[in-house]
Amino acid sequence: MIEMKVMGIALDTRTGSPIVVLHDKENRRALPIWIGSAEASSIIRKIENLSVTRPMTHDLIISIIEKTGYKITKVTINDVEKETYFATIFLEDKEGNVIEIDSRPSDAIAVAIRIDAPIYVTANVLSNGSVSTDSAKDAQEAEEFKNFVQSIKPSDFARLMKDNDHHESDQ
């Protein structure tokens, strides 16, 4: 398994769908995963350290897990089938017993970044979905991609985040 970090959130210009982009520690591979707008909003909030007055869904998940005596030790993105990715959230209790929870990658990532849990991706998933960012022939495209992801600002998602706040709030 290869440890990955969240590079950022991008928008698919063809569909308007959000994409979470993971990269390895050496910045040699990038893994784009198309996700829902609520999960993108949650990830952006954490990346930008934006606070909310009430716990959002991923904060609630963490709170429930911790209050029941478990901690999240890692998440893995361990399979892809017909463009659908699969993930697992690993929980551990005080005695070292491990429980594996099936998850969508977007939710697993949103939870992991909140508590700084490592995100691992299997070699199989990387070989099927990642983009090389270090080969000479792809260097310009990779650099453009990195610049695009790094240029995304929270204001680009203002409407997206506002729509999700409305759905998540208890008004």
N, C-alpha and C positions, 0 to 999 in steps of 0.2 A: 504494500500500500504506500501511496505517495501522499505526504502531507501537503495540503493546499491552503491558501489564504484567499479571502475575498478581495478581488481587485476593485470591484465596483459594480454598479448597475448601469446597463445601457438600454436603449430602446431599439427594437427592431424597426428600422425605417419603413419596411414593407408592410408590416402588420400593426405597428404601434405597441406590440407586446414587450413587456420588460424582460430583460435577460440579466441574470446574475453571472458574473464572470469570475472564475476562480483561477489562480495561478500558483505554480509551484514555487518553492523558495528561491530557486535559481532563475526565475522568470524565463524558463525555457519553454513551458507549455501553458496554454490558456484553455480553460474548459468553459465554454458558454452553455448555460442551461436556461431555457425559456421558462418563466415562472408567472404566477398570477400577480395582479396589481396590489393586492393586500399584502402579500409576502414581500414584494419589492418595496412597498412603503415601509414595512417593518424593518427591513434590512437598511434602508436609507436612513431611517430615524437613528439607528444605532451607529452607523458610519459617521453621521453628522452630529452625534451626541445631542439629538433633539429630545427634550423631555416632554412628557405628557402628564396630565393631572391624574389620570386613572390608569391602572395596568392594562396594557394591550394584551392580545391573545398570547403572544410568545412569552411575555413577562408572566402571565398567569400560569402557563405551562411550567415554567421554571419554579415558580412559587409552590405549586402543587407538588412537584417532584421533591423539592427540598423539604417541605413540611411533612412529607411522608417518610423522611429519613434516608432518602437517596441523593446521590449527586450524579450529574452528567459527566462522564469521563471522556467521551469522544463521540463523534458522528462519522459515519462512513457513507460514501456514495458508492454502492457496490454492484450495481447492475444497470444495464440499459437494454431495453427491448422495444423495437419499433419507435424510437425517439422518446420513449418514456423512461425516465430515470427512477431508480429505487434507492432508498437510503435507510439507514438504521441509526437509532439513537441508543447509546449504551449507558445504562444506569448501574450504579453500584451502591450497595448498602454498607453499613459500618463493618459487617463481617466479611466483606469482600465478595459477596454474591453478586453476580452480574445478570441483568435483565436486558434483553434486546427488544427494542420497540420499532416496528415498521413505520416508516415515515416518508413523506414526500421530501425530496432534497431541499426544496425551498424552505419548508418548516424546520428541517434539521439545521440548515445553515443559519436561519434567523435565530434559533435557540442558541446554537454554538457561539455565535459572535457576541452574544450578550454576556456570556460567562467565560469567554476566552477558551472554550474547549477546542481541541484540535479537530480539524476536518480532514479526513483521509479519503482518497479516491483509489479504487482498484486499478491495476494496470489495464484490465479489460475495458473499463469505462474510458480511461484516458486514450487508449488506442482507437476506440470507436468515435470519440467525440471531441478530442482536444485539437487545438491548433498550435503548430510549432511557432515559437516566437524567436527562434535563433538561427534558422537556416539562412544562408546568404541570399538565395533567390526570393525568400519570403520576408526579408528584413524590412523592406519599405512598407509592405502591407502590415506587418506586425507592429511596426512603429506607429503607423497611422491608427491602427486599432488601439494600441496603448494610449495614444494621445486622445482619441475619441472618448475612451472610458474615463480617463482622468479629467476630461473637460466637462463631464456631466455634473450639474449642480443641483442641489435640492429644489431650487426654483423651477427646474425643468419638469419636476414631478409635482408641482404645487397642486394642480387640479387632481391628480391621482391620489395624493395624500389627503386632500380635503374630502374627496369622495369616500375614501376608506374611513376617515374619522367619523363621518356621518353614519356609516354602517356599523362601526364598532362602539359608538357612544350610547349611553343610556339616557337619551333626552326624552 
